[in-house]
Amino acid sequence: MTTARRVVGSIAVAAALIAGSTVLATAPAAAKGEPAAAPAPVGTADWDGQLYLYYSASSNSSYSTYWNWVNNFGTDTFTTAGEGQGQRVKNNVYRAWNNNEIYRARIFYNEWQNSGSNAPYDDFWPGEARALNSGVQNNNASLAWYRA
């Protein structure tokens, strides 16, 4: 075997080893036995039409997703692994992410989308991710969708 062939062969082997270690290093958290993380913010993920409601500000926060109107979060719980899993969604939402490219999500203080009597609410526009305003943070009861 010539020196040139040995060099090319060594480079090919090194490239294969690097590619294999990159795949292992980027394996999903679930494959590593860790809880799955929430989806990435808009710009790095596809629109899925969901509103993500998170239990806390923690990166390990449990969340639940919604695509329809909710009259009362009273029986819903945070479903994913992480801080707050199993807790009630009603009056326990700290932050949200609207991953719906067409509709704005409105989170209400009261049940049945009632913002009467100057009751607070918070609008999340398409792609917006942040903590709820002080009027509804950990004081949330229902959800509605409106064309953005």
C-alpha positions as a Markdown table, in Angstrom:
| # | Residue | x | y | z |
|---|---|---|---|---|
| 1 | Met | 0.0 | 0.0 | 0.0 |
| 2 | Thr | 1.4 | 3.4 | -0.9 |
| 3 | Thr | 1.8 | 6.2 | 1.5 |
| 4 | Ala | -0.9 | 8.3 | -0.2 |
| 5 | Arg | -3.4 | 5.4 | 0.3 |
| 6 | Arg | -2.5 | 5.1 | 3.9 |
| 7 | Val | -3.0 | 8.8 | 4.5 |
| 8 | Val | -6.4 | 8.8 | 2.7 |
| 9 | Gly | -7.5 | 5.7 | 4.7 |
| 10 | Ser | -6.5 | 7.3 | 8.0 |
| 11 | Ile | -8.4 | 10.4 | 7.1 |
| 12 | Ala | -11.5 | 8.4 | 6.3 |
| 13 | Val | -11.3 | 6.4 | 9.5 |
| 14 | Ala | -10.8 | 9.7 | 11.5 |
| 15 | Ala | -13.8 | 11.3 | 9.8 |
| 16 | Ala | -16.0 | 8.2 | 10.5 |
| 17 | Leu | -15.0 | 8.3 | 14.2 |
| 18 | Ile | -15.8 | 12.0 | 14.5 |
| 19 | Ala | -19.1 | 11.6 | 12.8 |
| 20 | Gly | -20.0 | 8.7 | 15.1 |
| 21 | Ser | -19.1 | 10.6 | 18.3 |
| 22 | Thr | -21.1 | 13.6 | 17.1 |
| 23 | Val | -24.2 | 11.5 | 16.7 |
| 24 | Leu | -23.7 | 10.1 | 20.2 |
| 25 | Ala | -23.1 | 13.5 | 21.7 |
| 26 | Thr | -26.3 | 14.9 | 20.2 |
| 27 | Ala | -28.6 | 12.0 | 21.1 |
| 28 | Pro | -32.0 | 13.0 | 22.5 |
| 29 | Ala | -32.3 | 13.4 | 26.3 |
| 30 | Ala | -34.8 | 10.6 | 26.5 |
| 31 | Ala | -32.3 | 8.3 | 24.9 |
| 32 | Lys | -29.8 | 9.2 | 27.6 |
| 33 | Gly | -32.4 | 8.4 | 30.4 |
| 34 | Glu | -33.1 | 12.1 | 31.1 |
| 35 | Pro | -36.5 | 13.8 | 31.0 |
| 36 | Ala | -37.4 | 15.2 | 27.6 |
| 37 | Ala | -37.0 | 19.0 | 27.3 |
| 38 | Ala | -39.7 | 21.3 | 26.1 |
| 39 | Pro | -39.7 | 22.2 | 22.4 |
| 40 | Ala | -37.2 | 24.8 | 21.2 |
| 41 | Pro | -38.5 | 28.4 | 20.8 |
| 42 | Val | -39.9 | 29.5 | 17.4 |
| 43 | Gly | -37.2 | 29.8 | 14.8 |
| 44 | Thr | -35.6 | 26.5 | 15.7 |
| 45 | Ala | -38.8 | 24.4 | 15.7 |
| 46 | Asp | -41.7 | 23.9 | 13.4 |
| 47 | Trp | -45.1 | 25.5 | 14.2 |
| 48 | Asp | -47.3 | 22.9 | 15.8 |
| 49 | Gly | -50.4 | 25.1 | 16.6 |
| 50 | Gln | -50.1 | 24.5 | 20.4 |
| 51 | Leu | -49.9 | 26.8 | 23.4 |
| 52 | Tyr | -47.4 | 25.5 | 25.9 |
| 53 | Leu | -48.2 | 26.3 | 29.5 |
| 54 | Tyr | -45.3 | 25.9 | 32.0 |
| 55 | Tyr | -45.4 | 25.3 | 35.7 |
| 56 | Ser | -42.4 | 27.4 | 36.5 |
| 57 | Ala | -39.5 | 29.4 | 35.1 |
| 58 | Ser | -37.2 | 26.4 | 35.5 |
| 59 | Ser | -35.7 | 24.8 | 32.4 |
| 60 | Asn | -36.9 | 21.5 | 34.0 |
| 61 | Ser | -40.5 | 22.7 | 34.3 |
| 62 | Ser | -43.4 | 20.4 | 33.4 |
| 63 | Tyr | -45.8 | 21.7 | 30.8 |
| 64 | Ser | -49.1 | 21.0 | 29.1 |
| 65 | Thr | -50.2 | 21.9 | 25.6 |
| 66 | Tyr | -53.4 | 23.3 | 24.2 |
| 67 | Trp | -54.8 | 23.9 | 20.7 |
| 68 | Asn | -58.4 | 24.6 | 21.6 |
| 69 | Trp | -60.5 | 26.8 | 23.9 |
| 70 | Val | -60.5 | 25.8 | 27.6 |
| 71 | Asn | -63.4 | 27.0 | 29.7 |
| 72 | Asn | -61.8 | 25.9 | 33.0 |
| 73 | Phe | -58.4 | 24.5 | 33.7 |
| 74 | Gly | -59.7 | 23.0 | 36.9 |
| 75 | Thr | -59.3 | 19.3 | 36.0 |
| 76 | Asp | -56.1 | 19.7 | 33.9 |
| 77 | Thr | -52.7 | 18.8 | 35.2 |
| 78 | Phe | -49.1 | 19.4 | 34.0 |
| 79 | Thr | -48.3 | 16.2 | 32.1 |
| 80 | Thr | -44.6 | 16.1 | 31.2 |
| 81 | Ala | -41.7 | 15.1 | 33.4 |
| 82 | Gly | -40.2 | 17.8 | 35.5 |
| 83 | Glu | -41.0 | 20.3 | 38.2 |
| 84 | Gly | -44.7 | 20.5 | 38.8 |
| 85 | Gln | -45.7 | 17.3 | 37.0 |
| 86 | Gly | -49.1 | 16.2 | 38.2 |
| 87 | Gln | -50.0 | 19.7 | 39.6 |
| 88 | Arg | -53.2 | 21.4 | 38.5 |
| 89 | Val | -52.8 | 23.8 | 35.6 |
| 90 | Lys | -55.5 | 26.2 | 37.0 |
| 91 | Asn | -53.8 | 28.9 | 39.0 |
| 92 | Asn | -50.3 | 27.3 | 38.5 |
| 93 | Val | -49.1 | 28.6 | 35.2 |
| 94 | Tyr | -45.9 | 30.7 | 35.4 |
| 95 | Arg | -45.0 | 31.1 | 31.7 |
| 96 | Ala | -46.3 | 30.3 | 28.3 |
| 97 | Trp | -45.2 | 29.9 | 24.7 |
| 98 | Asn | -47.6 | 30.3 | 21.7 |
| 99 | Asn | -46.4 | 28.1 | 18.9 |
| 100 | Asn | -49.3 | 28.8 | 16.7 |
| 101 | Glu | -48.5 | 30.9 | 13.7 |
| 102 | Ile | -52.0 | 32.2 | 13.0 |
| 103 | Tyr | -53.8 | 32.7 | 16.4 |
| 104 | Arg | -53.1 | 34.7 | 19.5 |
| 105 | Ala | -53.8 | 32.9 | 22.8 |
| 106 | Arg | -55.5 | 34.8 | 25.6 |
| 107 | Ile | -55.2 | 33.4 | 29.1 |
| 108 | Phe | -57.9 | 34.6 | 31.5 |
| 109 | Tyr | -58.0 | 35.1 | 35.2 |
| 110 | Asn | -61.6 | 33.8 | 35.3 |
| 111 | Glu | -63.3 | 30.7 | 34.0 |
| 112 | Trp | -65.3 | 30.7 | 30.8 |
| 113 | Gln | -63.1 | 33.4 | 29.1 |
| 114 | Asn | -64.7 | 36.0 | 31.4 |
| 115 | Ser | -62.7 | 39.2 | 31.6 |
| 116 | Gly | -65.6 | 41.2 | 32.9 |
| 117 | Ser | -65.3 | 43.4 | 36.0 |
| 118 | Asn | -61.9 | 44.4 | 34.8 |
| 119 | Ala | -60.6 | 40.9 | 35.5 |
| 120 | Pro | -57.0 | 40.5 | 34.0 |
| 121 | Tyr | -56.0 | 38.5 | 31.0 |
| 122 | Asp | -52.8 | 38.1 | 29.0 |
| 123 | Asp | -52.3 | 37.8 | 25.3 |
| 124 | Phe | -49.6 | 35.6 | 23.7 |
| 125 | Trp | -49.0 | 36.5 | 20.0 |
| 126 | Pro | -47.7 | 33.9 | 17.6 |
| 127 | Gly | -44.2 | 32.9 | 18.5 |
| 128 | Glu | -44.2 | 34.7 | 21.8 |
| 129 | Ala | -42.6 | 33.0 | 24.9 |
| 130 | Arg | -42.4 | 34.7 | 28.3 |
| 131 | Ala | -43.7 | 34.8 | 31.8 |
| 132 | Leu | -47.4 | 35.6 | 32.3 |
| 133 | Asn | -48.2 | 39.2 | 33.4 |
| 134 | Ser | -48.7 | 39.7 | 37.1 |
| 135 | Gly | -52.5 | 39.7 | 36.7 |
| 136 | Val | -52.7 | 36.1 | 35.7 |
| 137 | Gln | -49.4 | 34.5 | 36.7 |
| 138 | Asn | -50.4 | 31.7 | 38.9 |
| 139 | Asn | -54.0 | 33.0 | 38.7 |
| 140 | Asn | -55.2 | 31.5 | 35.4 |
| 141 | Ala | -58.5 | 29.8 | 34.8 |
| 142 | Ser | -59.4 | 29.7 | 31.0 |
| 143 | Leu | -58.0 | 30.1 | 27.5 |
| 144 | Ala | -59.3 | 31.5 | 24.2 |
| 145 | Trp | -57.9 | 31.8 | 20.7 |
| 146 | Tyr | -58.2 | 34.9 | 18.4 |
| 147 | Arg | -57.0 | 35.5 | 14.9 |
| 148 | Ala | -53.7 | 37.5 | 15.1 |
